[in-house]
Amino acid sequence: MRSDLLSRRALLAATAAAILIHPARAETRPMRIGIIGAGNIGGTLGGLWVKAGHEVMLSSRHPEDLKGLVDGLGPKARAGTPSEAIAFGDVLLIAVPYKAYPQLAQDYANAWKGKVVIDAGNATQARDGDVYGEVLANGIAAVSAKYLAGARVVRAFNAANYKLFARNAHREGGRMAIPIAGDDADALASAGQLVRDAGFDPVTVGPLAKSESFAMGSPGFGLDLTAPELSARLGVAR
Ligand SMILES: NC(=O)c1ccc[n+]([C@@H]2O[C@H](COP(=O)([O-])OP(=O)(O)OC[C@H]3O[C@@H](n4cnc5c(N)ncnc54)[C@H](OP(=O)(O)O)[C@@H]3O)[C@@H](O)[C@H]2O)c1
């Protein structure tokens, strides 16, 4: 299991290095982004944000294993513990298996209070145990709001596979749309900008509860559409 994770980290380091071959296109003032979970999603988005000129701290419970990944990303990337990444980031990305949310809530709720938190997590039966049951009963928007209480939560990057994000970032001829949802207007603006900087077009579907419209298993999940197409599919006014 652990060697599997390590070999995926080597693959991510190679992907991250490939992302950096393309010229940077910073579109906004650089932000400091703390990433909790440096696997498929955290590693891919971290690489795209470094490419856009942001300062990124990638974290996991084993930060020493992240050296290859951050070295591949260059000087704007660094590795740390989750607690260091939370302190570092103006904006945080949560990219850990959903079963870790109760533990994160217990350990870090005070640390992320008031921060913009982009929640990329999805719950699956095979991986996430009891929390999956909670999501089935209450919906993932409510469960994320509960475990990420105190943060200004925006759900984003939940609705497609990380390989699609890596392949489609900054694509020519109609960017891939990323549905986002949250209750705080400023947090939605920051998250939307980071979606753009990663090479996609955000489609704001509404308050956090509306993230159910692109949750795993919903009709809005797994789509590779442009923003006008996704807006029409989800009934979002533009
Ligand atoms: N994979 C996708 O295509 C995809 C797409 C959309 C959304 N998502 C969602 O995004 C989340 C991450 O998925 P992933 O595929 O990127 O997972 P992953 O590749 O397995 O990576 C998970 C990362 O989280 C860290 N981690 C695990 N438990 C932790 C804890 N308690 N505290 C801090 N860090 C912890 C792991 O490192 P350590 O074990 O070293 O701590 C690892 O860096 C999941 O909720 C998933 O459903 C995934």
The ligand as an SDF file (V2000), in Angstrom:
LIG
                    3D

 48 52  0  0  0  0  0  0  0  0999 V2000
   -8.0290   11.0510   -7.4770 N   0  0  0  0  0  0  0  0  0  0  0  0
   -8.9160   11.7990   -8.1560 C   0  0  0  0  0  0  0  0  0  0  0  0
   -8.9470   11.7970   -9.4020 O   0  0  0  0  0  0  0  0  0  0  0  0
   -9.8850   12.6680   -7.3830 C   0  0  0  0  0  0  0  0  0  0  0  0
  -10.7310   13.5370   -8.1060 C   0  0  0  0  0  0  0  0  0  0  0  0
  -11.5910   14.3930   -7.4010 C   0  0  0  0  0  0  0  0  0  0  0  0
  -11.6140   14.3560   -6.0040 C   0  0  0  0  0  0  0  0  0  0  0  0
  -10.7960   13.4560   -5.3450 N   0  0  0  0  0  0  0  0  0  0  0  0
  -10.8380   13.4390   -3.8790 C   0  0  0  0  0  0  0  0  0  0  0  0
   -9.6770   14.1070   -3.4190 O   0  0  0  0  0  0  0  0  0  0  0  0
   -9.2240   13.5090   -2.1960 C   0  0  0  0  0  0  0  0  0  0  0  0
   -7.7880   13.0480   -2.3790 C   0  0  0  0  0  0  0  0  0  0  0  0
   -7.7590   12.0510   -3.3980 O   0  0  0  0  0  0  0  0  0  0  0  0
   -6.3700   11.5890   -4.0170 P   0  0  0  0  0  0  0  0  0  0  0  0
   -6.7140   10.6300   -5.1040 O   0  0  0  0  0  0  0  0  0  0  0  0
   -5.5170   12.7750   -4.2970 O   0  0  0  0  0  0  0  0  0  0  0  0
   -5.7640   10.7580   -2.7670 O   0  0  0  0  0  0  0  0  0  0  0  0
   -4.2940   10.1230   -2.6310 P   0  0  0  0  0  0  0  0  0  0  0  0
   -3.6030   10.1620   -3.9540 O   0  0  0  0  0  0  0  0  0  0  0  0
   -4.4680    8.8280   -1.9440 O   0  0  0  0  0  0  0  0  0  0  0  0
   -3.5370   11.1490   -1.6730 O   0  0  0  0  0  0  0  0  0  0  0  0
   -4.0010   11.3930   -0.3790 C   0  0  0  0  0  0  0  0  0  0  0  0
   -3.0210   12.3110    0.3290 C   0  0  0  0  0  0  0  0  0  0  0  0
   -3.5570   12.6180    1.6120 O   0  0  0  0  0  0  0  0  0  0  0  0
   -2.5630   12.3570    2.6140 C   0  0  0  0  0  0  0  0  0  0  0  0
   -3.2760   12.0000    3.8210 N   0  0  0  0  0  0  0  0  0  0  0  0
   -4.0050   10.8890    4.0480 C   0  0  0  0  0  0  0  0  0  0  0  0
   -4.5360   10.9220    5.2700 N   0  0  0  0  0  0  0  0  0  0  0  0
   -4.1560   12.0870    5.8340 C   0  0  0  0  0  0  0  0  0  0  0  0
   -4.3940   12.7160    7.0920 C   0  0  0  0  0  0  0  0  0  0  0  0
   -5.1300   12.1200    8.0480 N   0  0  0  0  0  0  0  0  0  0  0  0
   -3.8310   13.9390    7.3260 N   0  0  0  0  0  0  0  0  0  0  0  0
   -3.0740   14.5210    6.3850 C   0  0  0  0  0  0  0  0  0  0  0  0
   -2.8070   13.9890    5.1780 N   0  0  0  0  0  0  0  0  0  0  0  0
   -3.3510   12.7760    4.9100 C   0  0  0  0  0  0  0  0  0  0  0  0
   -1.6930   11.2620    2.0120 C   0  0  0  0  0  0  0  0  0  0  0  0
   -0.3660   11.2740    2.4960 O   0  0  0  0  0  0  0  0  0  0  0  0
    0.0830   10.5260    3.8530 P   0  0  0  0  0  0  0  0  0  0  0  0
   -0.5830    9.1720    3.8140 O   0  0  0  0  0  0  0  0  0  0  0  0
    1.5680   10.5010    3.7310 O   0  0  0  0  0  0  0  0  0  0  0  0
   -0.4050   11.3830    4.9700 O   0  0  0  0  0  0  0  0  0  0  0  0
   -1.6550   11.7020    0.5560 C   0  0  0  0  0  0  0  0  0  0  0  0
   -0.6980   12.7220    0.3670 O   0  0  0  0  0  0  0  0  0  0  0  0
  -10.1930   12.3500   -1.9010 C   0  0  0  0  0  0  0  0  0  0  0  0
  -11.1900   12.7850   -1.0140 O   0  0  0  0  0  0  0  0  0  0  0  0
  -10.7700   12.0430   -3.2720 C   0  0  0  0  0  0  0  0  0  0  0  0
  -12.0510   11.4450   -3.2150 O   0  0  0  0  0  0  0  0  0  0  0  0
   -9.9290   12.6460   -6.0030 C   0  0  0  0  0  0  0  0  0  0  0  0
  1  2  1  0
  2  3  2  0
  2  4  1  0
  4  5  1  0
  4 48  2  0
  5  6  2  0
  6  7  1  0
  7  8  2  0
  8  9  1  0
  8 48  1  0
  9 10  1  0
  9 46  1  0
 10 11  1  0
 11 12  1  0
 11 44  1  0
 12 13  1  0
 13 14  1  0
 14 15  2  0
 14 16  1  0
 14 17  1  0
 17 18  1  0
 18 19  2  0
 18 20  1  0
 18 21  1  0
 21 22  1  0
 22 23  1  0
 23 24  1  0
 23 42  1  0
 24 25  1  0
 25 26  1  0
 25 36  1  0
 26 27  1  0
 26 35  1  0
 27 28  2  0
 28 29  1  0
 29 30  1  0
 29 35  2  0
 30 31  1  0
 30 32  2  0
 32 33  1  0
 33 34  2  0
 34 35  1  0
 36 37  1  0
 36 42  1  0
 37 38  1  0
 38 39  2  0
 38 40  1  0
 38 41  1  0
 42 43  1  0
 44 45  1  0
 44 46  1  0
 46 47  1  0
M  CHG  2   8   1  16  -1
M  END
$$$$
